């Protein structure tokens, strides 16, 4: 049964790329940066993974054809490219996507998923990074206990990192569980990335983390051009515009595609914190 799209409209721009394009262009005209994020994950069929690769390439070419009206910036999931099927197959697909990105001046963020593929994702990233330094970055999740070492790992090669809290359900042996601890780790990693990293994305809707980031850069004389804030489409739109008016880079991640129902139900089912996050953030401006 196909559920009506109006159930997801607040958080998903559209079910098709063509429908999403004018929405994203409108966001760009408000002084906000954007990242296209095609929904879907954990592909187990080679034909589906190949199709996903072609869709990513089509997205890159479409943004290139927009002649600067829309940011050339996309987020992809390696599990969509066959990561769980065969890493070599996945890497071949990724090379094709990144080749198109390099030719068109597009930036591609490799999204981070569950801990079953965290090391695989970082290893694949490190394999392709030397050939696409200006066109590919990765995501790290503050709640994982391994992330302190991964931060150093990415700073050493000057990789562009998007830092988020983390949205998957992970055991206590792998991830911090208390929000106060996760915030502490996030702030630690934020400071390292801004001071030692390369143009990090500070991805958060949390006022505590936003205010602490603003204070850190002000206290240390760090220019706003050294980093950017990042948020999700449909959440805190007034805050997004306010940060942009204050002179901070503000990027909006814009999901689109017809896989919105399994994507969001999985997030909400996995962690009660995700339910609270959606409910609380909906009512913040």
C-alpha positions as a Markdown table, in Angstrom:
| # | Residue | x | y | z |
|---|---|---|---|---|
| 1 | Unk | 0.0 | 0.0 | 0.0 |
| 2 | Unk | 1.4 | 3.4 | -1.0 |
| 3 | Unk | 0.8 | 6.0 | 1.7 |
| 4 | Unk | -0.2 | 9.5 | 0.7 |
| 5 | Unk | 2.8 | 11.9 | 0.4 |
| 6 | Unk | 1.2 | 14.6 | 2.4 |
| 7 | Unk | 2.2 | 12.6 | 5.6 |
| 8 | Unk | 5.8 | 13.4 | 4.8 |
| 9 | Unk | 5.6 | 16.7 | 3.1 |
| 10 | Unk | 6.9 | 18.8 | 6.0 |
| 11 | Unk | 10.2 | 16.9 | 6.1 |
| 12 | Unk | 10.6 | 15.6 | 2.5 |
| 13 | Unk | 10.6 | 18.1 | -0.4 |
| 14 | Unk | 9.1 | 15.8 | -3.0 |
| 15 | Unk | 8.9 | 12.3 | -4.3 |
| 16 | Unk | 10.7 | 13.1 | -7.6 |
| 17 | Unk | 13.8 | 15.1 | -8.5 |
| 18 | Unk | 11.9 | 17.3 | -10.9 |
| 19 | Unk | 9.4 | 18.2 | -8.2 |
| 20 | Unk | 12.1 | 18.9 | -5.7 |
| 21 | Unk | 14.2 | 21.2 | -7.9 |
| 22 | Unk | 12.1 | 24.4 | -7.7 |
| 23 | Unk | 11.7 | 23.9 | -3.9 |
| 24 | Unk | 15.5 | 23.7 | -3.5 |
| 25 | Unk | 16.0 | 26.6 | -5.8 |
| 26 | Unk | 13.7 | 28.6 | -3.6 |
| 27 | Unk | 15.7 | 27.8 | -0.5 |
| 28 | Unk | 18.9 | 28.9 | -2.3 |
| 29 | Unk | 17.3 | 32.3 | -3.1 |
| 30 | Unk | 16.8 | 32.9 | 0.6 |
| 31 | Unk | 20.6 | 32.9 | 1.2 |
| 32 | Unk | 20.7 | 29.3 | 2.4 |
| 33 | Unk | 22.9 | 26.5 | 1.0 |
| 34 | Unk | 21.4 | 23.2 | 0.1 |
| 35 | Unk | 22.3 | 19.5 | -0.2 |
| 36 | Unk | 20.1 | 17.1 | -2.1 |
| 37 | Unk | 19.6 | 13.8 | -0.2 |
| 38 | Unk | 17.9 | 11.0 | -2.2 |
| 39 | Unk | 16.1 | 8.7 | 0.3 |
| 40 | Unk | 16.9 | 5.0 | 0.4 |
| 41 | Unk | 19.4 | 2.6 | 2.0 |
| 42 | Unk | 20.7 | -0.9 | 2.4 |
| 43 | Unk | 20.3 | -2.2 | -1.1 |
| 44 | Unk | 20.8 | -5.9 | -1.5 |
| 45 | Unk | 20.3 | -6.3 | -5.2 |
| 46 | Unk | 23.0 | -5.4 | -7.8 |
| 47 | Unk | 20.5 | -4.1 | -10.3 |
| 48 | Unk | 19.0 | -1.8 | -7.7 |
| 49 | Unk | 22.4 | -0.5 | -6.7 |
| 50 | Unk | 23.3 | 0.1 | -10.4 |
| 51 | Unk | 20.1 | 2.0 | -10.8 |
| 52 | Unk | 20.9 | 4.1 | -7.7 |
| 53 | Unk | 24.3 | 5.0 | -9.2 |
| 54 | Unk | 22.7 | 6.1 | -12.4 |
| 55 | Unk | 20.2 | 8.2 | -10.4 |
| 56 | Unk | 23.0 | 9.9 | -8.5 |
| 57 | Unk | 24.8 | 10.7 | -11.8 |
| 58 | Unk | 21.5 | 12.1 | -13.2 |
| 59 | Unk | 21.2 | 14.3 | -10.1 |
| 60 | Unk | 24.7 | 15.6 | -10.5 |
| 61 | Unk | 24.2 | 16.4 | -14.2 |
| 62 | Unk | 20.9 | 18.0 | -13.5 |
| 63 | Unk | 22.4 | 20.3 | -10.9 |
| 64 | Unk | 25.2 | 21.2 | -13.3 |
| 65 | Unk | 22.5 | 22.1 | -15.8 |
| 66 | Unk | 20.9 | 24.5 | -13.4 |
| 67 | Unk | 23.7 | 27.0 | -14.2 |
| 68 | Unk | 24.4 | 28.0 | -10.6 |
| 69 | Unk | 20.8 | 28.5 | -9.4 |
| 70 | Unk | 21.1 | 25.5 | -7.2 |
| 71 | Unk | 24.0 | 24.3 | -5.1 |
| 72 | Unk | 26.0 | 21.5 | -6.6 |
| 73 | Unk | 26.0 | 19.5 | -3.4 |
| 74 | Unk | 24.5 | 16.1 | -2.7 |
| 75 | Unk | 24.5 | 13.4 | 0.0 |
| 76 | Unk | 24.7 | 9.7 | -0.9 |
| 77 | Unk | 24.7 | 6.4 | 1.0 |
| 78 | Unk | 27.2 | 3.8 | 0.1 |
| 79 | Unk | 24.7 | 1.1 | 1.1 |
| 80 | Unk | 22.7 | 2.4 | -1.9 |
| 81 | Unk | 25.7 | 1.6 | -4.1 |
| 82 | Unk | 26.1 | -2.0 | -3.1 |
| 83 | Unk | 28.3 | -1.7 | 0.0 |
| 84 | Unk | 26.6 | -4.7 | 1.7 |
| 85 | Unk | 26.7 | -6.7 | -1.5 |
| 86 | Unk | 30.4 | -6.4 | -2.5 |
| 87 | Unk | 32.8 | -3.5 | -1.5 |
| 88 | Unk | 34.6 | -3.7 | -4.8 |
| 89 | Unk | 31.4 | -3.3 | -6.7 |
| 90 | Unk | 30.4 | -0.4 | -4.4 |
| 91 | Unk | 33.8 | 1.3 | -5.0 |
| 92 | Unk | 33.4 | 1.0 | -8.8 |
| 93 | Unk | 30.0 | 2.6 | -8.6 |
| 94 | Unk | 31.3 | 5.3 | -6.3 |
| 95 | Unk | 34.2 | 6.1 | -8.7 |
| 96 | Unk | 31.7 | 6.7 | -11.5 |
| 97 | Unk | 29.6 | 9.1 | -9.3 |
| 98 | Unk | 32.7 | 11.0 | -8.1 |
| 99 | Unk | 34.1 | 11.3 | -11.6 |
| 100 | Unk | 30.9 | 13.1 | -12.6 |
| 101 | Unk | 31.2 | 15.2 | -9.5 |
| 102 | Unk | 34.7 | 16.2 | -10.2 |
| 103 | Unk | 33.9 | 17.1 | -13.8 |
| 104 | Unk | 31.0 | 19.3 | -12.8 |
| 105 | Unk | 32.4 | 20.8 | -9.6 |
| 106 | Unk | 29.9 | 19.0 | -7.4 |
| 107 | Unk | 30.5 | 18.1 | -3.7 |
| 108 | Unk | 29.4 | 14.6 | -2.6 |
| 109 | Unk | 28.9 | 13.8 | 1.1 |
| 110 | Unk | 29.2 | 10.1 | 2.0 |
| 111 | Unk | 26.5 | 9.7 | 4.6 |
| 112 | Unk | 27.1 | 7.5 | 7.7 |
| 113 | Unk | 24.8 | 4.7 | 8.6 |
| 114 | Unk | 24.8 | 2.0 | 11.3 |
| 115 | Unk | 28.0 | 0.7 | 13.0 |
| 116 | Unk | 27.9 | -2.5 | 10.9 |
| 117 | Unk | 29.3 | -0.4 | 8.1 |
| 118 | Unk | 31.1 | 2.5 | 9.9 |
| 119 | Unk | 34.6 | 1.2 | 9.3 |
| 120 | Unk | 33.7 | 0.1 | 5.8 |
| 121 | Unk | 32.5 | 3.6 | 5.0 |
| 122 | Unk | 35.6 | 5.3 | 6.3 |
| 123 | Unk | 37.9 | 2.8 | 4.6 |
| 124 | Unk | 36.2 | 3.3 | 1.3 |
| 125 | Unk | 36.3 | 7.1 | 1.8 |
| 126 | Unk | 40.0 | 7.0 | 2.4 |
| 127 | Unk | 40.5 | 4.9 | -0.7 |
| 128 | Unk | 38.8 | 7.4 | -3.0 |
| 129 | Unk | 39.7 | 10.6 | -1.2 |
| 130 | Unk | 43.2 | 11.2 | -2.8 |
| 131 | Unk | 41.6 | 11.3 | -6.3 |
| 132 | Unk | 38.6 | 13.6 | -5.3 |
| 133 | Unk | 39.9 | 15.8 | -2.4 |
| 134 | Unk | 37.7 | 18.7 | -3.3 |
| 135 | Unk | 34.6 | 16.7 | -4.2 |
| 136 | Unk | 34.0 | 14.2 | -1.4 |
| 137 | Unk | 33.5 | 14.4 | 2.4 |
| 138 | Unk | 32.1 | 12.1 | 5.1 |
| 139 | Unk | 30.0 | 12.1 | 8.2 |
| 140 | Unk | 31.0 | 11.3 | 11.8 |
| 141 | Unk | 28.6 | 10.7 | 14.6 |
| 142 | Unk | 29.4 | 12.2 | 18.0 |
| 143 | Unk | 27.7 | 9.5 | 20.1 |
| 144 | Unk | 30.0 | 6.7 | 18.9 |
| 145 | Unk | 32.8 | 5.8 | 21.3 |
| 146 | Unk | 35.2 | 5.4 | 18.3 |
| 147 | Unk | 34.6 | 8.9 | 17.0 |
| 148 | Unk | 37.5 | 10.6 | 18.9 |
| 149 | Unk | 40.0 | 8.5 | 16.9 |
| 150 | Unk | 38.1 | 9.0 | 13.7 |
| 151 | Unk | 38.2 | 12.8 | 14.1 |
| 152 | Unk | 42.0 | 12.6 | 14.3 |
| 153 | Unk | 42.0 | 10.3 | 11.4 |
| 154 | Unk | 40.0 | 12.7 | 9.2 |
| 155 | Unk | 41.8 | 15.8 | 10.4 |
| 156 | Unk | 45.2 | 14.2 | 9.5 |
| 157 | Unk | 44.2 | 14.0 | 5.9 |
| 158 | Unk | 42.2 | 17.2 | 5.9 |
| 159 | Unk | 38.9 | 15.6 | 5.0 |
| 160 | Unk | 35.7 | 17.6 | 5.1 |
| 161 | Unk | 33.6 | 16.2 | 7.9 |
| 162 | Unk | 29.9 | 16.7 | 8.7 |
| 163 | Unk | 29.4 | 16.2 | 12.5 |
| 164 | Unk | 26.1 | 15.0 | 13.8 |
| 165 | Unk | 24.9 | 13.5 | 17.1 |
| 166 | Unk | 23.8 | 10.2 | 15.6 |
| 167 | Unk | 20.4 | 8.7 | 14.9 |
| 168 | Unk | 20.8 | 4.9 | 14.9 |
| 169 | Unk | 20.1 | 2.5 | 17.8 |
| 170 | Unk | 23.5 | 1.3 | 18.9 |
| 171 | Unk | 24.5 | -0.7 | 22.0 |
| 172 | Unk | 26.1 | 0.9 | 25.1 |
| 173 | Unk | 29.4 | -0.9 | 24.2 |
| 174 | Unk | 29.6 | 1.2 | 21.0 |
| 175 | Unk | 27.8 | 4.4 | 21.7 |
| 176 | Unk | 27.2 | 6.9 | 24.5 |
| 177 | Unk | 23.6 | 6.7 | 25.6 |
| 178 | Unk | 23.1 | 9.8 | 27.8 |
| 179 | Unk | 22.3 | 13.1 | 26.0 |
| 180 | Unk | 24.5 | 15.1 | 28.3 |
| 181 | Unk | 27.5 | 12.9 | 27.4 |
| 182 | Unk | 26.7 | 13.0 | 23.7 |
| 183 | Unk | 26.6 | 16.8 | 23.9 |
| 184 | Unk | 29.9 | 16.9 | 25.7 |
| 185 | Unk | 31.5 | 14.7 | 23.0 |
| 186 | Unk | 29.9 | 16.8 | 20.2 |
| 187 | Unk | 31.4 | 20.0 | 21.7 |
| 188 | Unk | 34.8 | 18.4 | 22.0 |
| 189 | Unk | 34.7 | 17.3 | 18.4 |
| 190 | Unk | 33.3 | 20.6 | 17.1 |
| 191 | Unk | 36.2 | 22.5 | 18.6 |
| 192 | Unk | 38.8 | 20.1 | 17.1 |
| 193 | Unk | 37.2 | 20.1 | 13.6 |
| 194 | Unk | 36.8 | 23.9 | 13.5 |
| 195 | Unk | 40.4 | 24.5 | 14.8 |
| 196 | Unk | 42.2 | 21.7 | 12.9 |
| 197 | Unk | 39.8 | 20.4 | 10.3 |
| 198 | Unk | 38.8 | 21.5 | 6.8 |
| 199 | Unk | 35.5 | 23.4 | 6.5 |
| 200 | Unk | 33.4 | 21.1 | 8.8 |
| 201 | Unk | 29.6 | 21.0 | 8.8 |
| 202 | Unk | 28.2 | 21.5 | 12.3 |
| 203 | Unk | 25.0 | 19.6 | 11.8 |
| 204 | Unk | 22.6 | 20.2 | 14.7 |
| 205 | Unk | 19.2 | 21.7 | 15.7 |
| 206 | Unk | 20.3 | 21.9 | 19.4 |
| 207 | Unk | 20.4 | 25.4 | 20.7 |
| 208 | Unk | 23.0 | 24.4 | 23.3 |
| 209 | Unk | 25.4 | 23.2 | 20.6 |
| 210 | Unk | 24.6 | 26.1 | 18.2 |
| 211 | Unk | 25.3 | 28.7 | 20.9 |
| 212 | Unk | 28.4 | 27.0 | 22.1 |
| 213 | Unk | 29.7 | 26.9 | 18.5 |
| 214 | Unk | 29.1 | 30.6 | 18.0 |
| 215 | Unk | 30.8 | 31.4 | 21.3 |
| 216 | Unk | 33.8 | 29.2 | 20.5 |
| 217 | Unk | 34.5 | 30.8 | 17.1 |
| 218 | Unk | 33.9 | 34.3 | 18.6 |
| 219 | Unk | 36.2 | 33.7 | 21.6 |
| 220 | Unk | 39.0 | 32.3 | 19.4 |
| 221 | Unk | 38.7 | 34.8 | 16.5 |
| 222 | Unk | 37.8 | 32.1 | 14.0 |
| 223 | Unk | 36.1 | 33.5 | 10.9 |
| 224 | Unk | 32.7 | 32.2 | 9.9 |
| 225 | Unk | 34.1 | 31.1 | 6.6 |
| 226 | Unk | 35.9 | 28.2 | 8.3 |
| 227 | Unk | 32.8 | 26.2 | 8.9 |
| 228 | Unk | 29.0 | 26.1 | 8.3 |
| 229 | Unk | 25.9 | 25.1 | 10.2 |
| 230 | Unk | 23.7 | 22.4 | 8.8 |
| 231 | Unk | 20.1 | 21.5 | 9.5 |
| 232 | Unk | 17.3 | 19.4 | 8.0 |
| 233 | Unk | 14.6 | 20.5 | 5.6 |
| 234 | Unk | 11.3 | 21.3 | 7.5 |
| 235 | Unk | 12.9 | 21.9 | 10.8 |
| 236 | Unk | 13.7 | 25.3 | 12.4 |
| 237 | Unk | 13.4 | 27.2 | 9.1 |
| 238 | Unk | 13.4 | 30.6 | 10.9 |
| 239 | Unk | 16.5 | 29.7 | 12.8 |
| 240 | Unk | 18.2 | 28.7 | 9.6 |
| 241 | Unk | 17.4 | 32.1 | 8.0 |
| 242 | Unk | 18.4 | 33.9 | 11.2 |
| 243 | Unk | 21.9 | 32.2 | 11.2 |
| 244 | Unk | 22.4 | 33.1 | 7.6 |
| 245 | Unk | 21.5 | 36.7 | 8.3 |
| 246 | Unk | 24.0 | 36.7 | 11.1 |
| 247 | Unk | 26.7 | 35.8 | 8.6 |
| 248 | Unk | 27.1 | 32.1 | 9.2 |
| 249 | Unk | 27.1 | 29.6 | 6.4 |
| 250 | Unk | 23.8 | 27.7 | 6.8 |
| 251 | Unk | 23.2 | 24.5 | 4.8 |
| 252 | Unk | 19.8 | 22.7 | 4.5 |
| 253 | Unk | 19.7 | 19.0 | 3.8 |
| 254 | Unk | 16.8 | 18.4 | 1.5 |
| 255 | Unk | 15.5 | 14.8 | 1.3 |
| 256 | Unk | 13.5 | 13.7 | -1.7 |
| 257 | Unk | 12.3 | 10.4 | -3.2 |
| 258 | Unk | 9.5 | 7.8 | -2.8 |
| 259 | Unk | 11.3 | 5.8 | 0.0 |
| 260 | Unk | 10.3 | 8.3 | 2.7 |
| 261 | Unk | 8.1 | 5.9 | 4.6 |
| 262 | Unk | 10.7 | 3.2 | 5.4 |
| 263 | Unk | 13.4 | 5.8 | 6.0 |
| 264 | Unk | 11.5 | 7.7 | 8.6 |
| 265 | Unk | 9.7 | 4.8 | 10.3 |
| 266 | Unk | 13.1 | 3.0 | 10.8 |
| 267 | Unk | 14.5 | 6.1 | 12.4 |
| 268 | Unk | 11.5 | 6.6 | 14.7 |
| 269 | Unk | 11.3 | 2.9 | 15.6 |
| 270 | Unk | 15.0 | 2.5 | 16.4 |
| 271 | Unk | 15.5 | 5.3 | 19.0 |
| 272 | Unk | 13.0 | 7.0 | 21.2 |
| 273 | Unk | 15.2 | 10.0 | 21.1 |
| 274 | Unk | 14.4 | 10.4 | 17.4 |
| 275 | Unk | 10.7 | 10.7 | 18.2 |
| 276 | Unk | 11.4 | 13.3 | 20.9 |
| 277 | Unk | 13.7 | 15.2 | 18.5 |
| 278 | Unk | 11.0 | 15.4 | 15.8 |
| 279 | Unk | 8.3 | 16.4 | 18.2 |
| 280 | Unk | 10.3 | 19.0 | 20.1 |
| 281 | Unk | 12.0 | 20.5 | 17.0 |
| 282 | Unk | 8.7 | 20.9 | 15.1 |
| 283 | Unk | 7.6 | 23.6 | 17.5 |
| 284 | Unk | 10.9 | 25.5 | 17.5 |
| 285 | Unk | 11.3 | 28.3 | 15.0 |
